[in-house]
Amino acid sequence: MSISRTKGIVILAILGAVLACVAAFVNSVFLLSALVLLGGIIFLLLNLEFGVLLLVFFFPYLGLVIDFSQFEIFREVPYLKDINAPFIDLFGLVLFVAWLLHTVISTAAKRSGEISSHASGKVWDPSTRLGMTLMRQLPHLKSYLFFWLSGLVSLSNVFPLFFKTSIKYFARPFTFFYIAFFAPVVSVIAGARGQGLGSSLLDRALMVFYATGLLSALNGLAGLFFGAHSDFFRATPFGFFGVNPLGPNHNLLAETLIATAPAGLLLIGGSTAMAGQAGGRGQVLGKWIKYGMFFQWTVALFTFARTAWIAIAIQAMLYGWCTYRGEVKRVWRRVWPVALILGILLIPLVLSTFSETVRGSTLSRLDQVRIASFYFWRSPWIGQGIGTFIPTLWQTRAFLLEYGEPLEAHGIVFKLMFEQGLLGLATFGVFVGAILWKIKKSGNVSALLIAVGSLTYQLFNTTYYTSKLWIPMAIAVSIAIVYENSHHNSTLVS
């Protein structure tokens, strides 16, 4: 028996003894859960790319909620019984821990090699220090830190009654969205090796991103024909066996499709590029991807969500400007039938605005804007404090009597006005502006459509600090980095 094998057995025996001792004093369910969690972290540590693909696939399914209090076995276990969050949030946190460990380990190994080289007479690069390497792994960190600090400063204005809630909100979702959904995805995809078109992690991530959008569109189509329509016939998320993965609202379906459909533009290009090597199969695949892309946009239109129509209109104008600028007459002759059909579809969209539900939603948004404006002028520079919008609405009796339980500010602008003031608006503009500028410089239209469409939706919607916005933004930034580095500028943005 070799010495190394003997050491391994001894280590396992010691670990077994330690676990036995711990099990004697710790709840067995808690211990087992901790071991499962540790195993998950180790698995993702060794399979980061697979973990990112899973995160991308599940990004729209906020309706998949894990509530440990529903299971009797966990009700007596500290901490576990209080966990109630979307699966994507919990998985994103575990993936972040695995990514952080992977970065620390790989950096330490690299630094050890550099020090060894230095000892043998070679130059040691001090930039391999752990802190500096971690900072380089965090995309758009400087611009995000300004935004993060504006949230931290706003806490000074929070009333003692709301302070605990605000601290929790500052941690999750305000800080959480960056570390769980944005930074690891960009770091892993953009830093993956073998970035050749058709074989890179980016291409696989795009395919998964597009596929989950296609599944969501099929789900919306099922909801169009078989869903329960209380006020208006529209595409809406459809539940199975009491579970609705996308959530109950048609906006949750539309905002997913607005983000995923433009990925088809890149996938079509990849399929066409490989067509010669695949005997024409790439062209056939590209044609079906194209159909699926327009299918997603069509289902988004059939949600008759006003924001979806606005976002798609902006995406269409942006695509036309980037691709066909100077050819307006020629393009118009080709697209006027589509414009006519969309004009006809606009009729039920306009009629839907007279329904009781839509009218109530509009009035609720207007009153939220009035409340946000009122409090903004009371503290225009740093706002009322992060995470205070919903608690304030709960304290506004007239709003509760008129509209019932408050949900969230309908639009990131009014949210920031209320909670972080001009400082929050300015720093968020810097953060998002840096991202858009990076994408613009890459010259990739698909990335621009994904980012602009998703951001447009959050001007009117409520999921701005969730995976629904920041994983699409991470995908767009990853496209920009990979394509800028490889000089793949087949579609230019001037």
KOLFIMI-148973 format. One record per residue (C-alpha): residue in three letters; x, y, z. Coordinates in steps of 0.2 Angstrom, whole numbers, plus 5000, padded with zeros to 4 digits. Example, Ala and Ser with C-alpha at 12.3 -4.5 7.8 and 13.67 -1.06 7.14 Angstrom:
<timars>
ALA506249785039 SER506849955036 
</timars>
This chain:
<timars>
MET500050005000 SER500750174995 ILE501050315007 SER499850434998 ARG498550304999 THR498850275017 LYS498750465020 GLY497050465011 ILE496350335022 VAL496950415037 ILE496150585032 LEU494550495028 ALA494550415045 ILE494850575054 LEU493450665044 GLY492250525048 ALA492650535066 VAL492450725066 LEU490750705057 ALA490250575070 CYS490650695084 VAL489750835076 ALA488250725072 ALA488050695091 PHE487850875095 VAL487050945079 ASN485250915072 SER485450765059 VAL484350845046 PHE485351005047 LEU487050915046 LEU486350815031 SER485750975022 ALA487451055026 LEU488350905018 VAL487250905003 LEU487551095001 LEU489451065002 GLY489350924989 GLY488451044978 ILE489751174980 ILE491151054976 PHE490250984961 LEU489951164954 LEU491751204958 LEU492351064947 ASN490951104934 LEU490751294933 GLU490251304915 PHE488851174918 GLY488251274933 VAL488251434922 LEU487251344909 LEU485951284922 LEU485851464929 VAL485451534911 PHE484151404908 PHE483251434924 PHE483351624924 PRO481551664919 TYR480751534931 LEU480451644947 GLY478851544950 LEU479951394955 VAL479951434974 ILE480851324987 ASP479951345004 PHE480751235017 SER479351275029 GLN478151175019 PHE479151015023 GLU478850945041 ILE480550875042 PHE481351055041 ARG480151145053 GLU481151115068 VAL482851145060 PRO483551325063 TYR483851435048 LEU483251305036 LYS481351325041 ASP481551515036 ILE482151485018 ASN480851535006 ALA481551594989 PRO481551564970 PHE482551414965 ILE483651524954 ASP484151634969 LEU484651494979 PHE485651414965 GLY486351574960 LEU487051594978 VAL487851424978 LEU488551454961 PHE489351614967 VAL490151524981 ALA490851394970 TRP491451524957 LEU492351624971 LEU493251474978 HIS493751424960 THR494451604957 VAL495351604974 ILE496151424971 SER496651464953 THR497351634958 ALA498351554972 ALA499051414961 LYS499551544948 ARG500351654961 SER501351504968 GLY501951474951 GLU502451654949 ILE503351654965 SER504351494960 SER504851574944 HIS505451724953 ALA506451614965 SER507251534949 GLY507751704942 LYS506151754932 VAL505151904934 TRP503651894946 ASP502151984942 PRO501352064957 SER499752094948 THR499351914952 ARG498951964970 LEU497251884975 GLY496352054978 MET496852124961 THR496351964952 LEU494651954960 MET494352134955 ARG494752094937 GLN493551944938 LEU492152064942 PRO491452154927 HIS491052334927 LEU491552334946 LYS491952514947 SER490352584939 TYR489352464950 LEU490252514966 PHE489652694963 PHE487852634962 TRP488152514977 LEU488852654988 SER487352764983 GLY486252634991 LEU487352625006 VAL487352815008 SER485452815007 LEU485252705023 SER485652855033 ASN483952925029 VAL482952765034 PHE481852775049 PRO482252665063 LEU480552575060 PHE481152515043 PHE483052495046 LYS483052315048 THR482052285032 SER483152405023 ILE484752315028 LYS484052155022 TYR483452235006 PHE485252305004 ALA485952135005 ARG484652044994 PRO484152094981 PHE485152254979 THR486952174981 PHE486352004977 PHE485952034959 TYR487752084955 ILE488651944964 ALA487451804959 PHE486751844942 PHE487951964933 ALA489751944939 PRO489951754938 VAL489051734922 VAL490151864913 SER491751794921 VAL491451614917 ILE490751644899 ALA491951774894 GLY493451694902 ALA493151514895 ARG494451444883 GLY494151394866 GLN493151534860 GLY492951484842 LEU491251514834 GLY490151354836 SER491151274850 SER491351404864 LEU490451414880 LEU489651574874 ASP488751474859 ARG488151344871 ALA487451474883 LEU486651564869 MET485751404864 VAL485151374881 PHE484651554883 TYR483651534867 ALA482951364871 THR482251424888 GLY481451564879 LEU480651454866 LEU479951344880 SER479251494888 ALA478451544872 LEU477651374870 ASN477051394888 GLY476251564883 LEU475451484868 ALA474651354879 GLY474051494891 LEU473351584876 PHE472151444872 PHE471951354888 GLY472351484902 ALA471051564913 HIS470651734906 SER469751844918 ASP469652004908 PHE470551984891 PHE471051844879 ARG472951854879 ALA474551744880 THR474951714898 PRO476051594908 PHE475251424910 GLY475351314926 PHE475551134927 PHE475051034943 GLY474851184953 VAL476551254948 ASN476751404936 PRO478651414933 LEU478551584925 GLY477451664938 PRO475651714936 ASN475751874926 HIS475851894907 ASN477252034909 LEU478351894917 LEU478151794900 ALA478351944889 GLU479952014897 THR480751844895 LEU480451834877 ILE480952014874 ALA482751954880 THR482851784873 ALA482251814855 PRO483751924849 ALA484951774853 GLY484251694838 LEU485151824827 LEU486851754833 LEU486351574832 ILE485751594814 GLY487451664810 GLY488351524818 SER487251394809 THR487551484792 ALA489451484795 MET489451294798 ALA488251254784 GLY489651214772 GLN490451094784 ALA488751014788 GLY488050984771 GLY486751114771 ARG486051064788 GLY486651224796 GLN485551324784 VAL484051214788 LEU484451234807 GLY484651424804 LYS482951434796 TRP482151344811 ILE483051454823 LYS482351604813 TYR480551544814 GLY480851514833 MET481451684835 PHE479951774827 PHE478851644836 GLN479451714853 TRP479251894847 THR477451854841 VAL476951774858 ALA477651924867 LEU476552034856 PHE475051924860 THR475251954879 PHE474552124874 ALA475752194888 ARG475952374883 THR477752374889 ALA478052224877 TRP477452324862 ILE478552464867 ALA480152354869 ILE479852264853 ALA479552434844 ILE481252494851 GLN482152334846 ALA481452344829 MET481952524826 LEU483652494834 TYR483952344822 GLY483352444807 TRP484552584812 CYS486052474814 THR485752364799 TYR484752454786 ARG485152634789 GLY485052734772 GLU483952604764 VAL482252654772 LYS481252644755 ARG481852474750 VAL481552404768 TRP479852484769 ARG479252394753 ARG479752224762 VAL479052254779 TRP477452354776 PRO476352194776 VAL477052154793 ALA476752334799 LEU474952314793 ILE474652154803 LEU475452234818 GLY474252384816 ILE472752274816 LEU473452184831 LEU473552354840 ILE471652374839 PRO471352244853 LEU472852314863 VAL471952484863 LEU470352404867 SER471152314882 THR471552484890 PHE469752504893 SER469652344904 GLU469452364922 THR471052274926 VAL472152374915 ARG471252534920 GLY471552494938 SER473352454934 THR473652614926 LEU472852714940 SER473952614953 ARG475552664943 LEU475052844942 ASP474752854961 GLN476452764964 VAL477252904953 ARG476353034963 ILE476952954979 ALA478752934973 SER478753114967 PHE478153184984 TYR479453094994 PHE480853134981 TRP480653314984 ARG480753285003 SER482553215000 PRO483053234982 TRP484953194984 ILE485053024993 GLY483152974994 GLN482152895008 GLY483352745009 ILE483452585000 GLY482052465002 THR480852585010 PHE479652604995 ILE478552454999 PRO478552485018 THR477952665014 LEU476552605003 TRP476052495018 GLN475952645029 THR474852745015 ARG473152695020 ALA472252775005 PHE473352674993 LEU472952515002 LEU471052545002 GLU471052584984 TYR472252454977 GLY472552324990 GLU474252244994 PRO475752344986 LEU476952244975 GLU478352354969 ALA478752514960 HIS478252494942 GLY479852554935 ILE481652574940 VAL481652764938 PHE480352794951 LYS481052664962 LEU482752754962 MET481952924964 PHE481052874980 GLU482452764988 GLN484152834982 GLY483753004975 LEU484753094962 LEU486353004968 GLY485552834964 LEU484852894947 ALA486552964942 THR487552814948 PHE486352684940 GLY486452784924 VAL488352774925 PHE488252584928 VAL487052544914 GLY487952674903 ALA489552584905 ILE488752414900 LEU487852484885 TRP489452574879 LYS490452414880 ILE489152324870 LYS489052464857 LYS490952464855 SER490852274852 GLY489852304836 ASN488652164840 VAL486852204836 SER486152044845 ALA486952094861 LEU486252274859 LEU484452214856 ILE484552094872 ALA485152234883 VAL484152374877 GLY482552264876 SER482752204894 LEU483152384901 THR481652454892 TYR480552334900 GLN481152374917 LEU480752554914 PHE478952504917 ASN479052334926 THR479552274944 THR480952134942 TYR482452254940 TYR483452174954 THR483151994948 SER483851864936 LYS482551924924 LEU483552074920 TRP485352034925 ILE485651864917 PRO485151934900 MET486252084903 ALA487651964908 ILE487351864892 ALA487452034882 VAL489052084890 SER489851914887 ILE489451924869 ALA490252094868 ILE491852044877 VAL492051884866 TYR491651954850 GLU492652114853 ASN494152004858 SER493951894842 HIS493552044831 HIS491951954825 ASN491052114819 SER490052044805 THR488552164810 LEU489252334814 VAL488552464825 SER489152634819 
</timars>
